[in-house]
Structures are given as structure tokens and as C-alpha cells.
């Protein structure tokens, strides 16, 4: 294996690193230029509620003759 500092390959590594940094900077600039911030209208909720809420007061019979589930005749 050759030493990159002695053979002159270090220039290629520095160019690779510099090109990656330049590409990152270009992407950052492009993302900030084309990023449009939309103004969002705040939602306003009516705090004065005039509608009356109806409460269901019906009570269901818990011992109803009609079963909701059919049980198996034989337990496994």
C-alpha cells in the first residue's frame, strides 16, 4: 500500500472533500431560496356556546333476555 502523502494522491482527496462541501453549500442555498413560507390564518373558535347539549338518560337493562353473544354448547 502506498502512502498518499508521498505519492501526491492527497490532492485528489482534498478535491473530493472540497467538492462535497461545495455541493452541500449549493443545496443549502437552493433550499433557502426556493423555500416559500405560507401564511396560515389562525383558527378562531367561538367561545360563546349557545347550543344546549342533550344528555341521553336512558338506562339499558343489564339483565336483558336477549343475549348479545351466542355461547358455545361445549367448552374446549
C-alpha positions in Angstrom: 0.0 0.0 0.0 1.3 3.4 -0.9 1.4 6.4 1.3 -1.0 9.0 -0.2 1.1 11.9 1.2 4.3 10.7 -0.6 2.7 9.8 -4.0 0.7 13.0 -4.5 -2.7 11.5 -4.1 -3.6 13.8 -1.3 -4.6 16.4 -3.9 -7.3 14.1 -5.1 -8.6 13.5 -1.5 -8.7 17.3 -0.9 -10.5 17.9 -4.2 -13.1 15.2 -3.3 -13.6 16.8 0.1 -13.9 20.3 -1.3 -16.4 19.2 -4.0 -18.6 17.5 -1.3 -18.6 20.8 0.7 -19.4 22.8 -2.3 -22.3 20.5 -3.2 -23.6 20.8 0.4 -23.4 24.6 0.3 -25.2 24.7 -3.1 -28.0 22.5 -1.8 -28.4 24.7 1.3 -28.6 27.9 -0.8 -31.1 26.3 -3.2 -33.3 25.1 -0.3 -33.3 28.5 1.3 -34.1 30.3 -2.0 -37.0 28.1 -3.0 -38.5 27.6 0.4 -41.7 29.6 0.5 -43.3 30.1 3.8 -47.1 30.3 3.6 -49.1 32.5 5.9 -51.5 30.4 7.8 -54.7 32.0 9.1 -55.2 31.3 12.8 -58.4 29.5 13.5 -60.9 31.3 15.7 -63.2 29.3 17.9 -66.5 30.6 19.2 -66.2 30.7 23.0 -69.8 31.6 23.5 -71.7 28.4 23.1 -75.4 28.9 22.8 -76.4 25.4 21.8 -77.7 23.2 24.6 -76.2 19.8 24.9 -78.7 16.9 25.1 -77.7 14.2 27.5 -79.0 10.6 26.9 -80.5 9.5 30.2 -81.8 6.1 29.0 -80.7 3.2 31.1 -80.4 -0.2 29.4 -81.5 -3.2 31.3 -78.4 -5.3 32.1 -80.4 -8.5 32.6 -82.0 -8.4 29.2 -83.4 -11.6 27.9 -81.7 -11.2 24.5 -78.0 -12.1 24.7 -75.6 -10.2 22.5 -73.3 -13.1 22.2 -74.0 -16.7 21.4 -72.1 -19.1 23.7 -70.8 -22.4 22.6 -72.6 -25.5 23.8 -69.3 -27.2 24.6 -66.2 -25.6 26.1 -62.9 -26.5 24.6 
